[in-house]
Amino acid sequence: MSVIVRDDGFHADDFTGEAVEIAPDTPSEELIQRASGAALVRIAFPSFSDGRGFTLARRLRAAGYAGRLRAAGHVIADQYAMARRSGFDEVEISEALAERQGAEQWLARANWRAHDYRARLQR
């Protein structure tokens, strides 16, 4: 089972339907074509140190993708704000990771707009 992380905490997966799976090494041309018309796109994170998924999310949003975008795999709580800023709506983690990094750790990063360095510069 997986745990879905959103700005308000942990959730069960409520998506029914077919998701488009995107590998981190997917070329940009193929990325946009595969995501076109999909209700949910899951971008794989094989390792927390592999940031290619953040770039793919940003490219999809820049290309106009307005569907549900999910980071799936080895994303840690410290990366939640980056995931949200790059365009992800939610993060899918394993139950084991959810046990190690509880909801309070993810919620501490849920106010991702306020903790953006650009917000501090505009004061």
N, C-alpha and C positions, 0 to 999 in steps of 0.2 A: 504494500500500500504506500501511497504517497501523501504528503501533506502540502496543501496549497497555502502560501504566505501572501497576504495582502496587507494593505496599510492598517487594517483593524485587527490583525492577528492571524491565527491558524484556522484553516477551513478544510473540510472534506472536498474532494474534487466534485464539482457540480456540473461539469461539462458533459453533455451527452452528444455524441456525434463523432465524426471523424476529424481528427486533428492532422494537420500537415506537419511532418517531422523534418526539421532542418538540421543538418550536420554543421559543425563549426567551420568546415572547409568548403562550404558551398559557394561557388562563384556568384558574384552580384547579379549577373544576367539571369542565371537559373533561379536565384533566390526570389526575385520579384515575380517571375513567371510562376513558380510553384506556389507562392503565397496568394496569388491573385484569386479572389473570390472565396478564400478559406475563412471559416468562422473562427478557427483557432490555429495559431501557428506556435509550435513548440520548438524552441531553439535549444539544442543540446549543449551542455557544459560538461565535458568529460572530466575536467579537473578545475578546482577553484583558481588555479593559476593560469588558465586558458581564457583570455579575455576576448577572443574573436567573436563570441556571441553578442557582446555589447555593441560591436561595430555592425554586425548583421542587423540587430534591432534598430539601430539608428538609421541604417540604409533603408530598411523597410518602411519606417515611419516617414523618412524624407521622400520616399517614392509614393506616398499616399496611402499606405496600408492602414486601415482604420479598425480592423478586427481585433480580436483578443490575442495578445502576445504574451507568451509564457516562457520564462527561462527555466529549463528543466535539467536537474542533475546536481552537480557539485558546486553550488553557489552557497556562500557562507553569509551569516548575518551582516558582517562588515561590508559586504558588497551590495546589500539591498538598496541603498540610496543610489548607487551607480546604476543598478539594474532599472530602477524607476526613471532616473534621468535619461537613460538611453532609449526609453520607449516601452519597456516591459510593463504589463499590467499586474503581473503576479509572478511568483517564483514557486516552482515545484521541487520539494526536497524529500528525501527519504525519511521514514519514521525514526531511523537511528540518528540522523542528523538533528531532527526535531527534538529528540531526547537530550542530545548533547548541548544544543543551542536552543533553549526554550523560547517560548513566545515573547517573554520580556526582553530578550536580546534583540529580536526582530522589531518589536514595537519601539525600542529605543532609537531605531533608525527610520521609523515610519514617517516622521515629519521631514521628509527628504527635500522638500522645497525650501524650508527655513534654514537648512544646514548647507545650502549651496554657497560656495565662495562668492558667487556673483551677487547673491542677496546681501552679503556682508559689505560688499563694495558700494552698494547703492545707498547706504545710510548717510 
